[in-house]
Amino acid sequence: MYVGKNNYVRCLLIDFSKAFDKVDHIILVQKLKALDLPVYVVNWICSFLTGRSQQCNVNGHLSKPKSIGLSVVQGSGIGPMLYAVMKSDLQAISRRNTVFKYADDTILVVPEHTDVSIHDEFEHVKVWASVNKLMLNALKTKEIVFKRHFHMPPALEEIEQLNCVKLLGVLFQDNLKMDCHVQYILSQCAQ
């Protein structure tokens, strides 16, 4: 798709710190209302989100319950869907660039020939994260550049460029070969 018309395609694997734990209920409910869902569905979800508390148990001593105004339960049936709603308005600035979202994984794809640079797109994601009260984790955010030739664009500030990355359980290499993934699978089979 992209590589055919470009010498390289930049792929930024964006990490949000504790993504499911940081979902602000007020912002989420606003986004749910914008979906034009029936009022009883929004009310049911609000009921699901409110009245939650947490406690800590340290050496048999239980803390007082503390109310939770953030988070969606990742292990629940509705939690991943609510997080998807939270990220539903995160889009690339340019139509030539793409944002792929799967659960808490977010991937920004920017080809060589584009009208908005990866730097500007990433700044846009940072602003979106701030507005939505989510935190980017620059240490876990990585970039891979899929390329035909040895030409390598300069790395984004504070973001590590890798030759091989794991995405949804698959290892991808910058040269589009599958050597790393095959070796990984063979090592798993050998255990």
C-alpha angles and dihedrals in degrees: 000000000000103000094058093068098031137056089224142007121207117219119192116195102205121205122202113201111246089341099184092042095054100052107129109223095212093053091044093052090050089054091047091052090051089059090068093236119167111275092241091058093052090046091050091051090047089052090050091052100043131073093035122140139174136212135191125225113204117176091335095311113120119209123222114274114266122204117243119220095168138057141047119235104256094199094051123096093244100038098085091046091052090050089050088054089050090056096036094103095050104109137158116261093227125055087221091062125065137209114205117195129191117167104305095342115103122184125187114201119195122174125213092253107055138127095228120050125229088246092058092043091051091049087052090053090050091053091047090051092050093049090049093045094242123134125227116220105216092185092060096037108098137182131215122186114210105208144169096205136032093262106122122190116223116274122251114258111273093002119112118226113217134191092217130027135180116232122174090341096309124108112224123195127208091236091054092243122131100220095116093049094047090050090048092051092046091051090050091050091049092059 
